[in-house]
């Protein structure tokens, strides 16, 4: 069936992972323990050529919730942001062909952090967002099958949007504000605290594949 689908023209993708701590790691934020945490993360991320020049501190934070230590990974267009309440990892324009690099990087960051603070995570959530340029068939026509345009009095609408919400997964297909006649897709999934990145990646790939198929598209 996939051979009849067009390959999706994906633009300006981003990925974000967010993990919340059970307790704020305030004891590690000041003094020698903060240095201990920074050194542990720096050493763990050194295989990705992270050095002192790639570490920055949010000096404009107005409160502890905004305090953040960022480890930039230029080679992967990625970063790991560490705050008192949790950890955020992000990638600009992620490519599935490089998934193993992201999996290794983020899993190393999380494992190092957990070992250093001697604390488990409270929650894990991922967000994948991207724009899709239309193929042979207009997105307005494709999405119209998922809505009752007549009932809405919107038969002449330029674009439609759809969304679905589950207990652990949400997907949104909306009109793109960047590319004409295109759509913006956002996939949000919550994972168990024991789930590792390799399993997350497999699930996220299937989520993206499934949503694209609803638009008559495929990843490759």
Backbone as JSON Lines, residues from 0, in Angstrom:
{"i":0,"aa":"X","n":[0.83,-1.21,0.0],"ca":[0.0,0.0,0.0],"c":[0.86,1.26,0.0]}
{"i":1,"aa":"X","n":[2.0,1.24,0.73],"ca":[2.84,2.42,0.83],"c":[3.44,2.85,-0.49]}
{"i":2,"aa":"X","n":[3.6,1.9,-1.43],"ca":[4.21,2.27,-2.71],"c":[3.35,3.26,-3.49]}
{"i":3,"aa":"X","n":[2.06,3.37,-3.15],"ca":[1.16,4.3,-3.83],"c":[1.14,5.68,-3.17]}
{"i":4,"aa":"X","n":[1.85,5.83,-2.07],"ca":[1.87,7.09,-1.36],"c":[3.03,7.97,-1.81]}
{"i":5,"aa":"X","n":[2.82,9.28,-1.77],"ca":[3.9,10.22,-2.07],"c":[4.81,10.38,-0.86]}
{"i":6,"aa":"X","n":[6.09,10.63,-1.11],"ca":[7.02,10.92,-0.02],"c":[6.74,12.34,0.5]}
{"i":7,"aa":"X","n":[6.59,12.47,1.79],"ca":[6.26,13.77,2.38],"c":[7.42,14.75,2.24]}
{"i":8,"aa":"X","n":[7.1,15.98,1.85],"ca":[8.09,17.06,1.77],"c":[8.03,17.82,3.1]}
{"i":9,"aa":"X","n":[8.86,17.39,4.04],"ca":[8.84,17.92,5.41],"c":[9.83,19.08,5.53]}
{"i":10,"aa":"X","n":[9.37,20.15,6.18],"ca":[10.19,21.34,6.35],"c":[10.17,21.8,7.81]}
{"i":11,"aa":"X","n":[11.31,22.36,8.24],"ca":[11.44,23.0,9.56],"c":[10.91,22.13,10.7]}
{"i":12,"aa":"X","n":[11.42,20.92,10.76],"ca":[11.01,20.0,11.83],"c":[11.75,20.35,13.12]}
{"i":13,"aa":"X","n":[11.15,20.01,14.24],"ca":[11.83,20.13,15.53],"c":[11.35,19.01,16.44]}
{"i":14,"aa":"X","n":[12.23,18.62,17.35],"ca":[11.91,17.58,18.33],"c":[12.27,18.11,19.7]}
{"i":15,"aa":"X","n":[11.41,17.81,20.68],"ca":[11.7,18.21,22.06],"c":[11.32,17.09,23.01]}
{"i":16,"aa":"X","n":[12.2,16.84,23.95],"ca":[11.97,15.86,25.02],"c":[11.97,16.6,26.34]}
{"i":17,"aa":"X","n":[11.01,16.29,27.19],"ca":[10.93,16.95,28.49],"c":[10.76,15.9,29.58]}
{"i":18,"aa":"X","n":[11.64,15.95,30.56],"ca":[11.55,15.07,31.72],"c":[11.46,15.92,32.98]}
{"i":19,"aa":"X","n":[10.48,15.64,33.82],"ca":[10.35,16.35,35.09],"c":[10.91,15.51,36.23]}
{"i":20,"aa":"X","n":[11.53,16.17,37.19],"ca":[12.07,15.47,38.35],"c":[10.98,15.29,39.4]}
{"i":21,"aa":"X","n":[11.13,14.26,40.22],"ca":[10.19,14.07,41.33],"c":[10.32,15.21,42.34]}
{"i":22,"aa":"X","n":[11.54,15.64,42.57],"ca":[11.8,16.74,43.49],"c":[12.76,17.73,42.82]}
{"i":23,"aa":"X","n":[12.61,19.02,43.07],"ca":[13.55,19.99,42.51],"c":[14.98,19.68,42.96]}
{"i":24,"aa":"X","n":[15.93,19.84,42.07],"ca":[17.32,19.51,42.41],"c":[18.06,20.75,42.92]}
{"i":25,"aa":"X","n":[17.41,21.49,43.78],"ca":[17.98,22.71,44.35],"c":[19.35,22.48,44.99]}
{"i":26,"aa":"X","n":[19.57,21.37,45.72],"ca":[20.89,21.16,46.34],"c":[22.03,21.1,45.33]}
{"i":27,"aa":"X","n":[21.72,20.79,44.07],"ca":[22.76,20.69,43.05],"c":[22.93,21.98,42.26]}
{"i":28,"aa":"X","n":[22.22,23.01,42.64],"ca":[22.2,24.21,41.82],"c":[23.19,25.27,42.27]}
{"i":29,"aa":"X","n":[23.72,25.11,43.45],"ca":[24.66,26.11,43.97],"c":[25.86,25.42,44.62]}
{"i":30,"aa":"X","n":[26.99,26.12,44.64],"ca":[28.17,25.62,45.32],"c":[28.82,24.42,44.64]}
{"i":31,"aa":"X","n":[29.49,23.61,45.45],"ca":[30.28,22.5,44.91],"c":[29.43,21.45,44.22]}
{"i":32,"aa":"X","n":[28.21,21.26,44.67],"ca":[27.38,20.22,44.06],"c":[26.94,20.61,42.65]}
{"i":33,"aa":"X","n":[26.8,21.9,42.43],"ca":[26.5,22.35,41.07],"c":[27.68,22.07,40.15]}
{"i":34,"aa":"X","n":[28.88,22.29,40.67],"ca":[30.08,21.97,39.9],"c":[30.18,20.49,39.63]}
{"i":35,"aa":"X","n":[29.79,19.68,40.61],"ca":[29.8,18.23,40.44],"c":[28.86,17.81,39.31]}
{"i":36,"aa":"X","n":[27.68,18.39,39.28],"ca":[26.69,18.07,38.25],"c":[27.17,18.52,36.87]}
{"i":37,"aa":"X","n":[27.71,19.73,36.8],"ca":[28.2,20.26,35.52],"c":[29.34,19.41,34.98]}
{"i":38,"aa":"X","n":[30.28,19.03,35.85],"ca":[31.4,18.22,35.42],"c":[30.96,16.84,34.94]}
{"i":39,"aa":"X","n":[29.98,16.25,35.62],"ca":[29.48,14.93,35.24],"c":[28.84,14.98,33.84]}
{"i":40,"aa":"X","n":[28.04,16.02,33.6],"ca":[27.39,16.15,32.3],"c":[28.42,16.46,31.21]}
{"i":41,"aa":"X","n":[29.37,17.32,31.51],"ca":[30.4,17.67,30.53],"c":[31.21,16.44,30.13]}
{"i":42,"aa":"X","n":[31.59,15.65,31.09],"ca":[32.37,14.43,30.81],"c":[31.54,13.44,29.99]}
{"i":43,"aa":"X","n":[30.28,13.28,30.34],"ca":[29.41,12.32,29.63],"c":[29.16,12.73,28.2]}
{"i":44,"aa":"X","n":[29.07,14.04,27.95],"ca":[28.76,14.54,26.6],"c":[29.99,14.83,25.76]}
{"i":45,"aa":"X","n":[31.17,14.61,26.31],"ca":[32.41,14.9,25.58],"c":[32.56,14.11,24.28]}
{"i":46,"aa":"X","n":[32.02,12.86,24.17],"ca":[32.12,12.17,22.88],"c":[31.45,12.91,21.73]}
{"i":47,"aa":"X","n":[30.54,13.83,22.05],"ca":[29.87,14.63,21.02],"c":[30.53,16.0,20.89]}
{"i":48,"aa":"X","n":[31.78,16.09,21.36],"ca":[32.6,17.3,21.26],"c":[32.0,18.49,21.99]}
{"i":49,"aa":"X","n":[31.33,18.2,23.09],"ca":[30.82,19.27,23.94],"c":[31.96,19.71,24.86]}
{"i":50,"aa":"X","n":[32.29,20.99,24.83],"ca":[33.34,21.52,25.7],"c":[32.82,22.76,26.43]}
{"i":51,"aa":"X","n":[33.69,23.43,27.12],"ca":[33.27,24.58,27.93],"c":[32.61,25.68,27.1]}
{"i":52,"aa":"X","n":[33.04,25.83,25.85],"ca":[32.46,26.86,25.0],"c":[31.02,26.56,24.62]}
{"i":53,"aa":"X","n":[30.6,25.31,24.8],"ca":[29.24,24.91,24.45],"c":[28.29,24.93,25.65]}
{"i":54,"aa":"X","n":[28.78,25.4,26.78],"ca":[27.95,25.44,27.99],"c":[27.61,26.89,28.3]}
{"i":55,"aa":"X","n":[26.32,27.17,28.46],"ca":[25.89,28.54,28.76],"c":[24.91,28.55,29.92]}
{"i":56,"aa":"X","n":[24.84,29.69,30.57],"ca":[24.03,29.86,31.76],"c":[23.02,30.97,31.51]}
{"i":57,"aa":"X","n":[21.76,30.72,31.84],"ca":[20.73,31.74,31.67],"c":[20.85,32.78,32.77]}
{"i":58,"aa":"X","n":[21.59,33.83,32.48],"ca":[21.85,34.86,33.49],"c":[20.68,35.83,33.66]}
{"i":59,"aa":"X","n":[19.71,35.77,32.75],"ca":[18.57,36.69,32.83],"c":[17.36,36.05,33.5]}
{"i":60,"aa":"X","n":[17.55,34.9,34.14],"ca":[16.43,34.22,34.8],"c":[15.83,35.11,35.88]}
{"i":61,"aa":"X","n":[14.49,35.24,35.88],"ca":[13.8,36.07,36.86],"c":[13.45,35.29,38.12]}
{"i":62,"aa":"X","n":[13.46,33.96,38.03],"ca":[13.16,33.13,39.19],"c":[13.82,31.77,38.99]}
{"i":63,"aa":"X","n":[13.71,30.9,39.99],"ca":[14.36,29.59,39.93],"c":[13.78,28.71,38.83]}
{"i":64,"aa":"X","n":[12.5,28.89,38.51],"ca":[11.89,28.08,37.46],"c":[12.52,28.37,36.1]}
{"i":65,"aa":"X","n":[13.07,29.58,35.92],"ca":[13.68,29.96,34.65],"c":[15.17,29.69,34.61]}
{"i":66,"aa":"X","n":[15.77,29.36,35.76],"ca":[17.22,29.08,35.8],"c":[17.53,27.87,34.93]}
{"i":67,"aa":"X","n":[18.56,27.98,34.09],"ca":[18.83,26.91,33.13],"c":[20.3,26.87,32.74]}
{"i":68,"aa":"X","n":[20.81,25.65,32.65],"ca":[22.17,25.4,32.19],"c":[22.05,24.64,30.87]}
{"i":69,"aa":"X","n":[22.62,25.18,29.8],"ca":[22.46,24.59,28.48],"c":[23.77,24.01,27.96]}
{"i":70,"aa":"X","n":[23.69,22.76,27.47],"ca":[24.82,22.1,26.83],"c":[24.48,21.99,25.34]}
{"i":71,"aa":"X","n":[25.14,22.79,24.52],"ca":[24.87,22.77,23.09],"c":[25.7,21.68,22.41]}
{"i":72,"aa":"X","n":[25.08,21.02,21.43],"ca":[25.76,19.98,20.66],"c":[25.67,20.38,19.19]}
{"i":73,"aa":"X","n":[26.54,21.27,18.73],"ca":[26.45,21.82,17.37],"c":[26.46,20.78,16.26]}
{"i":74,"aa":"X","n":[27.2,19.7,16.44],"ca":[27.32,18.7,15.38],"c":[25.99,18.04,15.05]}
{"i":75,"aa":"X","n":[25.05,18.05,15.99],"ca":[23.74,17.43,15.78],"c":[22.61,18.45,15.77]}
{"i":76,"aa":"X","n":[22.96,19.75,15.82],"ca":[21.95,20.81,15.94],"c":[21.02,20.51,17.12]}
{"i":77,"aa":"X","n":[21.62,20.06,18.2],"ca":[20.87,19.64,19.38],"c":[21.36,20.37,20.62]}
{"i":78,"aa":"X","n":[20.58,20.27,21.68],"ca":[20.99,20.85,22.96],"c":[20.3,20.11,24.1]}
{"i":79,"aa":"X","n":[20.92,20.18,25.26],"ca":[20.36,19.62,26.48],"c":[20.28,20.76,27.49]}
{"i":80,"aa":"X","n":[19.07,21.07,27.94],"ca":[18.87,22.16,28.9],"c":[18.49,21.58,30.25]}
{"i":81,"aa":"X","n":[19.27,21.93,31.24],"ca":[19.05,21.41,32.59],"c":[18.53,22.51,33.49]}
{"i":82,"aa":"X","n":[17.38,22.25,34.12],"ca":[16.81,23.21,35.05],"c":[16.62,22.57,36.41]}
{"i":83,"aa":"X","n":[16.16,23.33,37.37],"ca":[15.97,22.81,38.72],"c":[14.81,21.82,38.76]}
{"i":84,"aa":"X","n":[13.83,22.01,37.89],"ca":[12.65,21.13,37.9],"c":[12.66,20.02,36.88]}
{"i":85,"aa":"X","n":[13.59,20.08,35.92],"ca":[13.58,19.04,34.9],"c":[14.63,19.25,33.84]}
{"i":86,"aa":"X","n":[14.62,18.36,32.87],"ca":[15.57,18.39,31.77],"c":[14.82,18.45,30.45]}
{"i":87,"aa":"X","n":[15.32,19.28,29.53],"ca":[14.74,19.38,28.2],"c":[15.84,19.14,27.17]}
{"i":88,"aa":"X","n":[15.56,18.3,26.19],"ca":[16.5,18.05,25.1],"c":[15.79,18.37,23.8]}
{"i":89,"aa":"X","n":[16.49,18.99,22.88],"ca":[15.83,19.4,21.63],"c":[16.76,19.25,20.44]}
{"i":90,"aa":"X","n":[16.14,19.12,19.27],"ca":[16.87,19.0,18.01],"c":[16.17,19.84,16.95]}
{"i":91,"aa":"X","n":[16.94,20.56,16.16],"ca":[16.4,21.32,15.03],"c":[16.58,20.48,13.77]}
{"i":92,"aa":"X","n":[15.53,20.34,13.0],"ca":[15.55,19.55,11.77],"c":[16.08,18.13,11.98]}
{"i":93,"aa":"X","n":[15.47,17.37,12.89],"ca":[15.92,15.99,13.09],"c":[15.68,15.14,11.85]}
{"i":94,"aa":"X","n":[16.58,14.23,11.61],"ca":[16.51,13.34,10.45],"c":[16.53,11.91,10.95]}
{"i":95,"aa":"X","n":[15.58,11.1,10.51],"ca":[15.49,9.73,10.99],"c":[16.74,8.92,10.66]}
{"i":96,"aa":"X","n":[17.47,9.33,9.62],"ca":[18.69,8.6,9.27],"c":[19.77,8.78,10.33]}
{"i":97,"aa":"X","n":[19.62,9.79,11.2],"ca":[20.58,10.04,12.27],"c":[19.98,9.74,13.65]}
{"i":98,"aa":"X","n":[18.9,9.0,13.66],"ca":[18.2,8.73,14.92],"c":[19.1,8.08,15.96]}
{"i":99,"aa":"X","n":[19.97,7.19,15.55],"ca":[20.83,6.49,16.51],"c":[21.73,7.47,17.26]}
{"i":100,"aa":"X","n":[22.15,8.56,16.6],"ca":[23.0,9.56,17.26],"c":[22.21,10.32,18.33]}
{"i":101,"aa":"X","n":[20.98,10.68,18.02],"ca":[20.15,11.39,18.99],"c":[19.79,10.48,20.17]}
{"i":102,"aa":"X","n":[19.48,9.23,19.87],"ca":[19.13,8.27,20.92],"c":[20.28,8.13,21.91]}
{"i":103,"aa":"X","n":[21.49,7.95,21.38],"ca":[22.66,7.78,22.22],"c":[22.94,9.03,23.05]}
{"i":104,"aa":"X","n":[22.87,10.19,22.41],"ca":[23.13,11.46,23.1],"c":[22.16,11.68,24.24]}
{"i":105,"aa":"X","n":[20.86,11.6,23.96],"ca":[19.86,11.91,24.97],"c":[19.81,10.87,26.08]}
{"i":106,"aa":"X","n":[20.0,9.6,25.73],"ca":[19.98,8.57,26.76],"c":[21.18,8.73,27.7]}
{"i":107,"aa":"X","n":[22.32,9.1,27.13],"ca":[23.51,9.35,27.96],"c":[23.27,10.51,28.9]}
{"i":108,"aa":"X","n":[22.65,11.58,28.4],"ca":[22.38,12.75,29.24],"c":[21.44,12.39,30.39]}
{"i":109,"aa":"X","n":[20.38,11.67,30.09],"ca":[19.4,11.31,31.12],"c":[20.02,10.35,32.14]}
{"i":110,"aa":"X","n":[20.73,9.33,31.67],"ca":[21.34,8.36,32.58],"c":[22.37,9.03,33.49]}
{"i":111,"aa":"X","n":[23.16,9.92,32.94],"ca":[24.16,10.64,33.73],"c":[23.5,11.51,34.78]}
{"i":112,"aa":"X","n":[22.46,12.2,34.38],"ca":[21.76,13.08,35.32],"c":[21.15,12.29,36.46]}
{"i":113,"aa":"X","n":[20.46,11.2,36.15],"ca":[19.82,10.37,37.18],"c":[20.84,9.8,38.15]}
{"i":114,"aa":"X","n":[21.98,9.38,37.63],"ca":[23.02,8.82,38.49],"c":[23.63,9.88,39.4]}
{"i":115,"aa":"X","n":[23.75,11.09,38.88],"ca":[24.37,12.17,39.65],"c":[23.46,12.68,40.76]}
{"i":116,"aa":"X","n":[22.2,12.86,40.45],"ca":[21.27,13.41,41.45],"c":[20.62,12.32,42.3]}
{"i":117,"aa":"X","n":[20.87,11.05,41.94],"ca":[20.31,9.91,42.68],"c":[18.8,10.04,42.82]}
{"i":118,"aa":"X","n":[18.16,10.28,41.68],"ca":[16.71,10.49,41.68],"c":[16.12,9.97,40.37]}
{"i":119,"aa":"X","n":[14.94,9.37,40.44],"ca":[14.24,8.92,39.25],"c":[13.41,10.07,38.68]}
{"i":120,"aa":"X","n":[12.95,9.89,37.46],"ca":[12.12,10.91,36.83],"c":[10.66,10.76,37.27]}
{"i":121,"aa":"X","n":[9.91,11.84,37.17],"ca":[8.49,11.8,37.46],"c":[7.66,11.59,36.19]}
{"i":122,"aa":"X","n":[8.14,12.13,35.08],"ca":[7.4,12.02,33.82],"c":[8.32,12.24,32.63]}
{"i":123,"aa":"X","n":[7.9,11.74,31.47],"ca":[8.63,11.95,30.22],"c":[7.63,12.26,29.11]}
{"i":124,"aa":"X","n":[7.92,13.29,28.34],"ca":[7.03,13.66,27.24],"c":[7.86,14.12,26.04]}
{"i":125,"aa":"X","n":[7.42,13.74,24.85],"ca":[8.1,14.17,23.63],"c":[7.13,14.94,22.74]}
{"i":126,"aa":"X","n":[7.7,15.86,21.97],"ca":[6.93,16.61,20.98],"c":[7.71,16.64,19.67]}
{"i":127,"aa":"X","n":[7.06,16.25,18.6],"ca":[7.64,16.32,17.26],"c":[6.74,17.21,16.42]}
{"i":128,"aa":"X","n":[7.31,18.24,15.84],"ca":[6.52,19.16,15.02],"c":[7.2,19.41,13.68]}
{"i":129,"aa":"X","n":[6.42,19.61,12.65],"ca":[6.99,19.86,11.32],"c":[5.92,20.37,10.36]}
{"i":130,"aa":"X","n":[6.37,21.11,9.35],"ca":[5.51,21.57,8.27],"c":[5.6,20.56,7.13]}
{"i":131,"aa":"X","n":[4.52,20.42,6.37],"ca":[4.51,19.54,5.21],"c":[3.98,20.31,4.01]}
{"i":132,"aa":"X","n":[4.77,20.31,2.93],"ca":[4.39,20.97,1.69],"c":[3.42,20.06,0.93]}
{"i":133,"aa":"X","n":[2.37,20.59,0.32],"ca":[1.4,19.73,-0.37],"c":[1.99,19.01,-1.57]}
{"i":134,"aa":"X","n":[1.44,17.83,-1.84],"ca":[1.86,17.06,-3.02],"c":[0.88,17.28,-4.15]}
{"i":135,"aa":"X","n":[0.52,16.21,-4.82],"ca":[-0.38,16.32,-5.97],"c":[-1.79,16.72,-5.56]}
{"i":136,"aa":"X","n":[-2.22,16.28,-4.37],"ca":[-3.57,16.56,-3.91],"c":[-3.55,17.65,-2.83]}
{"i":137,"aa":"X","n":[-4.37,18.69,-2.96],"ca":[-4.38,19.78,-1.98],"c":[-4.76,19.27,-0.58]}
{"i":138,"aa":"X","n":[-4.13,19.81,0.45],"ca":[-4.44,19.4,1.81],"c":[-5.87,19.78,2.21]}
{"i":139,"aa":"X","n":[-6.35,20.89,1.66],"ca":[-7.73,21.3,1.97],"c":[-8.69,20.2,1.56]}
{"i":140,"aa":"X","n":[-8.46,19.61,0.41],"ca":[-9.32,18.53,-0.09],"c":[-9.18,17.27,0.76]}
{"i":141,"aa":"X","n":[-7.95,16.95,1.14],"ca":[-7.7,15.76,1.96],"c":[-8.34,15.9,3.33]}
{"i":142,"aa":"X","n":[-8.14,17.05,3.96],"ca":[-8.64,17.24,5.33],"c":[-10.15,17.42,5.38]}
{"i":143,"aa":"X","n":[-10.76,17.82,4.28],"ca":[-12.21,18.03,4.27],"c":[-12.98,16.74,4.55]}
{"i":144,"aa":"X","n":[-12.35,15.59,4.29],"ca":[-13.03,14.32,4.56],"c":[-13.13,14.02,6.05]}
{"i":145,"aa":"X","n":[-12.35,14.75,6.87],"ca":[-12.37,14.52,8.31],"c":[-13.29,15.49,9.06]}
{"i":146,"aa":"X","n":[-13.89,16.43,8.34],"ca":[-14.76,17.4,8.99],"c":[-16.08,17.52,8.21]}
{"i":147,"aa":"X","n":[-17.1,18.0,8.87],"ca":[-18.38,18.23,8.22],"c":[-18.45,19.72,7.86]}
{"i":148,"aa":"X","n":[-17.87,20.04,6.7],"ca":[-17.77,21.44,6.29],"c":[-19.14,22.09,6.14]}
{"i":149,"aa":"X","n":[-20.12,21.32,5.67],"ca":[-21.46,21.87,5.48],"c":[-22.09,22.23,6.81]}
{"i":150,"aa":"X","n":[-21.94,21.35,7.79],"ca":[-22.5,21.61,9.1],"c":[-21.84,22.82,9.75]}
{"i":151,"aa":"X","n":[-20.56,22.99,9.48],"ca":[-19.82,24.12,10.03],"c":[-20.08,25.41,9.25]}
{"i":152,"aa":"X","n":[-20.72,25.28,8.08],"ca":[-20.92,26.44,7.23],"c":[-19.6,26.95,6.68]}
{"i":153,"aa":"X","n":[-18.7,26.0,6.39],"ca":[-17.34,26.37,5.98],"c":[-16.91,25.66,4.71]}
{"i":154,"aa":"X","n":[-17.85,25.48,3.8],"ca":[-17.51,24.78,2.55],"c":[-16.41,25.48,1.76]}
{"i":155,"aa":"X","n":[-16.31,26.8,1.92],"ca":[-15.32,27.56,1.15],"c":[-14.06,27.87,1.97]}
{"i":156,"aa":"X","n":[-13.87,27.17,3.08],"ca":[-12.7,27.41,3.93],"c":[-11.41,27.09,3.15]}
{"i":157,"aa":"X","n":[-10.39,27.9,3.37],"ca":[-9.11,27.71,2.68],"c":[-8.38,26.47,3.17]}
{"i":158,"aa":"X","n":[-8.57,26.16,4.46],"ca":[-7.89,25.0,5.05],"c":[-8.69,24.5,6.24]}
{"i":159,"aa":"X","n":[-8.56,23.23,6.54],"ca":[-9.19,22.65,7.72],"c":[-8.11,22.11,8.66]}
{"i":160,"aa":"X","n":[-8.48,21.93,9.91],"ca":[-7.56,21.35,10.89],"c":[-8.26,20.26,11.67]}
{"i":161,"aa":"X","n":[-7.52,19.25,12.05],"ca":[-8.09,18.16,12.85],"c":[-7.13,17.82,13.98]}
{"i":162,"aa":"X","n":[-7.68,17.26,15.05],"ca":[-6.85,16.84,16.17],"c":[-7.51,15.68,16.89]}
{"i":163,"aa":"X","n":[-6.7,14.91,17.59],"ca":[-7.2,13.78,18.37],"c":[-6.41,13.71,19.66]}
{"i":164,"aa":"X","n":[-7.12,13.42,20.76],"ca":[-6.5,13.42,22.07],"c":[-6.75,12.09,22.78]}
{"i":165,"aa":"X","n":[-5.65,11.44,23.16],"ca":[-5.72,10.2,23.91],"c":[-5.09,10.43,25.29]}
{"i":166,"aa":"X","n":[-5.11,9.41,26.12],"ca":[-4.54,9.57,27.46],"c":[-3.03,9.77,27.42]}
{"i":167,"aa":"X","n":[-2.36,9.22,26.39],"ca":[-0.91,9.33,26.31],"c":[-0.41,9.87,24.97]}
{"i":168,"aa":"X","n":[-1.33,10.29,24.1],"ca":[-0.91,10.74,22.78],"c":[-1.88,11.78,22.22]}
{"i":169,"aa":"X","n":[-1.31,12.78,21.57],"ca":[-2.11,13.82,20.91],"c":[-1.5,14.11,19.55]}
{"i":170,"aa":"X","n":[-2.34,14.24,18.54],"ca":[-1.82,14.72,17.26],"c":[-2.72,15.84,16.75]}
{"i":171,"aa":"X","n":[-2.07,16.82,16.15],"ca":[-2.77,18.0,15.62],"c":[-2.28,18.23,14.19]}
{"i":172,"aa":"X","n":[-3.22,18.38,13.27],"ca":[-2.91,18.75,11.89],"c":[-3.59,20.09,11.64]}
{"i":173,"aa":"X","n":[-2.83,21.11,11.39],"ca":[-3.37,22.46,11.25],"c":[-2.75,23.14,10.03]}
{"i":174,"aa":"X","n":[-3.32,24.24,9.65],"ca":[-2.77,25.0,8.55],"c":[-1.41,25.59,8.92]}
{"i":175,"aa":"X","n":[-0.47,25.56,8.02],"ca":[0.85,26.12,8.27],"c":[0.8,27.64,8.18]}
{"i":176,"aa":"X","n":[1.45,28.3,9.13],"ca":[1.53,29.76,9.1],"c":[2.78,30.23,8.38]}
{"i":177,"aa":"X","n":[3.58,29.27,7.89],"ca":[4.85,29.59,7.25],"c":[4.83,29.32,5.75]}
{"i":178,"aa":"X","n":[4.27,28.17,5.36],"ca":[4.28,27.77,3.96],"c":[2.85,27.77,3.41]}
{"i":179,"aa":"X","n":[2.62,28.4,2.27],"ca":[1.27,28.49,1.68],"c":[0.69,27.11,1.37]}
{"i":180,"aa":"X","n":[-0.59,26.95,1.67],"ca":[-1.35,25.74,1.35],"c":[-0.75,24.48,1.98]}
{"i":181,"aa":"X","n":[0.05,24.66,3.0],"ca":[0.71,23.55,3.67],"c":[0.08,23.3,5.03]}
{"i":182,"aa":"X","n":[0.53,22.24,5.71],"ca":[0.02,21.94,7.04],"c":[1.17,21.88,8.03]}
{"i":183,"aa":"X","n":[0.81,22.1,9.28],"ca":[1.76,21.93,10.38],"c":[1.24,20.8,11.25]}
{"i":184,"aa":"X","n":[2.1,19.83,11.52],"ca":[1.71,18.66,12.31],"c":[2.47,18.66,13.62]}
{"i":185,"aa":"X","n":[1.77,18.38,14.69],"ca":[2.41,18.28,16.01],"c":[1.98,16.96,16.66]}
{"i":186,"aa":"X","n":[2.97,16.18,17.08],"ca":[2.74,14.89,17.73],"c":[3.3,14.95,19.15]}
{"i":187,"aa":"X","n":[2.44,14.73,20.12],"ca":[2.85,14.8,21.53],"c":[2.55,13.46,22.18]}
{"i":188,"aa":"X","n":[3.56,12.88,22.81],"ca":[3.34,11.58,23.45],"c":[3.99,11.56,24.84]}
{"i":189,"aa":"X","n":[3.27,10.97,25.8],"ca":[3.77,10.78,27.15],"c":[4.22,9.33,27.31]}
{"i":190,"aa":"X","n":[5.38,9.14,27.92],"ca":[5.93,7.81,28.11],"c":[6.07,7.47,29.59]}
{"i":191,"aa":"X","n":[6.08,6.18,29.89],"ca":[6.37,5.72,31.24],"c":[7.79,6.16,31.61]}
{"i":192,"aa":"X","n":[8.05,6.35,32.9],"ca":[9.36,6.86,33.31],"c":[10.48,5.85,33.07]}
{"i":193,"aa":"X","n":[10.13,4.59,32.85],"ca":[11.15,3.57,32.6],"c":[11.45,3.38,31.11]}
{"i":194,"aa":"X","n":[10.7,4.04,30.26],"ca":[10.89,3.88,28.82],"c":[12.18,4.57,28.38]}
{"i":195,"aa":"X","n":[12.98,3.86,27.61],"ca":[14.24,4.4,27.13],"c":[14.08,4.96,25.71]}
{"i":196,"aa":"X","n":[15.07,5.73,25.29],"ca":[14.94,6.47,24.03],"c":[14.81,5.57,22.81]}
{"i":197,"aa":"X","n":[15.44,4.43,22.82],"ca":[15.33,3.54,21.67],"c":[13.89,3.12,21.43]}
{"i":198,"aa":"X","n":[13.18,2.8,22.52],"ca":[11.77,2.44,22.4],"c":[10.93,3.66,22.04]}
{"i":199,"aa":"X","n":[11.24,4.81,22.62],"ca":[10.51,6.03,22.29],"c":[10.61,6.33,20.8]}
{"i":200,"aa":"X","n":[11.82,6.21,20.25],"ca":[12.04,6.52,18.84],"c":[11.18,5.64,17.95]}
{"i":201,"aa":"X","n":[11.08,4.36,18.28],"ca":[10.25,3.46,17.48],"c":[8.79,3.86,17.5]}
{"i":202,"aa":"X","n":[8.31,4.26,18.67],"ca":[6.92,4.68,18.82],"c":[6.66,5.99,18.06]}
{"i":203,"aa":"X","n":[7.57,6.94,18.19],"ca":[7.4,8.23,17.53],"c":[7.42,8.07,16.02]}
{"i":204,"aa":"X","n":[8.28,7.19,15.52],"ca":[8.35,6.93,14.08],"c":[7.0,6.4,13.58]}
{"i":205,"aa":"X","n":[6.42,5.47,14.32],"ca":[5.13,4.91,13.92],"c":[4.04,5.97,13.99]}
{"i":206,"aa":"X","n":[4.11,6.85,14.99],"ca":[3.13,7.93,15.09],"c":[3.2,8.83,13.87]}
{"i":207,"aa":"X","n":[4.41,9.22,13.5],"ca":[4.59,10.1,12.34],"c":[4.13,9.41,11.07]}
{"i":208,"aa":"X","n":[4.5,8.16,10.92],"ca":[4.13,7.39,9.74],"c":[2.61,7.28,9.61]}
{"i":209,"aa":"X","n":[1.93,7.02,10.72],"ca":[0.47,6.86,10.71],"c":[-0.24,8.15,10.34]}
{"i":210,"aa":"X","n":[0.19,9.26,10.91],"ca":[-0.46,10.55,10.63],"c":[-0.22,10.96,9.18]}
{"i":211,"aa":"X","n":[0.97,10.75,8.68],"ca":[1.26,11.09,7.29],"c":[0.42,10.25,6.33]}
{"i":212,"aa":"X","n":[0.21,8.99,6.67],"ca":[-0.61,8.13,5.81],"c":[-2.03,8.64,5.7]}
{"i":213,"aa":"X","n":[-2.53,9.28,6.74],"ca":[-3.87,9.87,6.69],"c":[-3.94,11.0,5.67]}
{"i":214,"aa":"X","n":[-2.77,11.55,5.33],"ca":[-2.69,12.62,4.35],"c":[-2.24,12.1,2.99]}
{"i":215,"aa":"X","n":[-2.17,10.78,2.85],"ca":[-1.75,10.2,1.58],"c":[-0.26,10.29,1.35]}
{"i":216,"aa":"X","n":[0.52,10.35,2.44],"ca":[1.96,10.55,2.35],"c":[2.71,9.46,3.12]}
{"i":217,"aa":"X","n":[4.01,9.4,2.9],"ca":[4.87,8.47,3.64],"c":[6.21,9.14,3.92]}
{"i":218,"aa":"X","n":[6.96,8.55,4.84],"ca":[8.24,9.13,5.22],"c":[9.3,8.97,4.13]}
{"i":219,"aa":"X","n":[9.38,7.79,3.55],"ca":[10.36,7.54,2.49],"c":[9.96,6.35,1.68]}
